[in-house]
C-alpha cells in the first residue's frame, strides 16, 4: 500500500467517524432548539435538593466541565453540542477536501546542494 493510499484511507475513516459523531450530536442540537422554543418550567424541589446535597469537585477544569454537562442547564448543553457539531462539520469538510485532492509525490525526494 502506498503512502497516498494510506493517507486517503485514514482520511476516509476519520470522515466516517466524524459523520457518526455528527449524527449523534444532531438530536442534542435539535432538542436544544425545541427547548428554546418551548422552555420547561423550573426544576422540581427534589432535583434542587439533590443538587444541594452533592457538592462536585470544582478544583480542576475537567470536573467543572463534567458538572456543567451533567447539570440540568439545557441551554449550556445545547450551546456545547452546537459548537461541537460546528467543529465536527468543519473537520469533515477539511478531510473531504484533502481526500479529493490528488497529491503527487515529489519529483525528486533528495535535493542536491553544492557546497564547494
PyMOL commands that set and color helices and strands:
alter all, ss='L'
color gray80, all
select helices_A, chain A and resi 3-37+45-53+61-70+74-100
alter helices_A, ss='H'
color red, helices_A
deselect
rebuild
show_as cartoon
